Amino acid sequence: MTETKTGQAKQTVSKSSAPRIRVGVTYYPEHWGKARLGIDIPLMREAGIQIVRMGEFAWSRLEPSEGRYDFSWLEEAVNAFGQAGISVVLGTPTAAPPAWFHQKYDVYPRDEWKRPLGFGTRLQRCLNHPVMRESSRRITEAMARHFGHNPFVEAWQTDNELTQNYCYCDYCAKAFREWLADKYGSLDNLNRAWGTVFWSQEYSDWEQIPLPWFAKCGMAHNPSLQLDYRRFQSDATVTFQQEQVNILRCLCPGQKITHNIMGLNDSMDYFALAADWDFAAWDNYPITPWGENGMRVPLGHDVTRGMKNRAFWIMEEQAGITGWEMMGPQTEPGQIRAWAWQAVSHGAETILFFRWRSCLYGTEQYWHGILNHDGVPRRHFQEVKQLAKEFGELSPFLSGAEVRSDVAIVHDADQHYGYHIQPQVRGMGLWDQILRFYTPLWRWGVNVDLVSPAADFSPYRLVILPGWYILSDEFADKVRQYVSRGGTVVMNPRTVVKNIDNVCVQIPLPGLLRDVAGITVAEYSPMAEKVGSVQFRDQNTASISVWADQLLLDTAEPFAWYRDSIYAGKPAVTCNDFGKGKAWYCGTFGDEGFYHIFLKQILNECGISSWDGLPKGTSVRTLYREGKRYTILVNLEGQEKQLSLPGDWKMLLGEQGLNTLTLKAYGIAVLESDRS
Ligand code: GAL
């Protein structure tokens, strides 16, 4: 990330020499055969498809029996697409090892009860199992040797939707103990760090250390062990991918490497996984049978962009009805186009729909593609065609455009793990905490970067630290320096409750950041759904829930006070001048009105502009390129909306009224103006 003149952090949307925003699909030649390729390729060309992803579940066809590879069918497809001007992403097929492999080798993961999770779906492999590792390297190498110089292969996707290696097998137990020995050096260190004196858990032999296996009903493992287990299994996934990446880097010069993450999945350290990619990508399904993802969609875009701080891809974008046994709703006319434009407005440059055509068989029969089971192009095809045409027309303006943000929200895997291990109270989940800040900022059209603690904070005017629960001395120093040099931070309840071993600190809260915040948390009250209220300095009131910290003012000024409960009359929100900067401490969680008052005050003080009065369900994002500003408005709802936007702008896409802008149902507008 680099700093710009305005001090905003800048994330580049495209680094390639011929940047373009474009549309693609996932395609499974093994499902359709050669004959259908002759129909699908012309159809894809007609739709404006420029890239296909293939191969990620095809192990049984790529290696029909041990050591006997058959790449001919895939090569034929790659070349056919390539010759038609459609480039290819190849997936390594390790998310679905074949039946012959499992018959020969027991690499099944074990659950908490040590029961094997057997064959019949996918992901039935332990990433720590030596045979799985060896086989993953073998199939990756064979594919890489075959396709590493194929001019039509643009990129590789490692495996598919990697998560923490959920496994409790003996290989994992052995590897965990080695990982711990490496980390702590001695059992004395480990015993001290974890506080194993509690319940007589002191270890005198590494072999005694358990995995968090199923414990007697109602019992829970030591939180320090649980944290290290999650870190260890996350590392296992990272090194599993690294082995594939090392091979691909060596044998596939010029071909890029990525992976399709699941957006807000927080079972592992995605930042660590991302270190080995050229660019980030995620799978975006806004509406599934399990519900609507709502604000998790834009947040997922920003989280993914934050992985590499530059343009990202949507490796799987919803193409229609989703579902396995149960189906979600049909997408409305214009909806999939709107979602794709929404992704672009957050900095996505390539959007691949999942999938080209609904599969006739298998678990995902009802996860619908652009074409339905009958393979006939209809409404969704026409929508994608329109989208591809628009992307082509607007590429000269939007390709290489940058997202610039004055605001950063910092998150990392340890914080997510911490709240999973001990949620403490209902409503405290970390994504929920993040969304309390993110949602109003999104509604006001404020660009936000979701960054790792390693990011450079200096370009940001405002750094939000939601629930920074497990904190190292180094990170506390980094925050201290950022504020003392003029930055503004926002903290909330449960800041610095734990050290990095997941042990409670024995200094008053907010622990290592107490001087920065200028307050002391005298005591606290978990509220869950219980509702209370606060009064702000300007006399406005708002509701609160989930948690209340009772704050003693050391050097901070109060900004809001509790109105009821045992803390009535005591400060609930404070602001502290620290060096040249400011630290806000919000001791509770509020309703929409609460964050309106609280965040507007902070944005005003930081000089960050925001838009009021945008109709609900309207996404407004801004990209920047060569002295121009591009405002992308997306109506995410099925009702037409009118809005008036200040300033001079030229409409590149959309419908303009007399003095207003009209956004039809799921309508888009792209406006160009001079950078201000
Ligand atoms: C994704 C996955 C795809 C497909 C899709 C629909 O999570 O990466 O392979 O399974 O969901 O279920």
Boltz pocket constraint, residues with backbone or C-beta under 6 A from the ligand:
constraints:
  - pocket:
      binder: B
      contacts: [[A, 160], [A, 161], [A, 283], [A, 316], [A, 354], [A, 364], [A, 367]]
      max_distance: 6.0
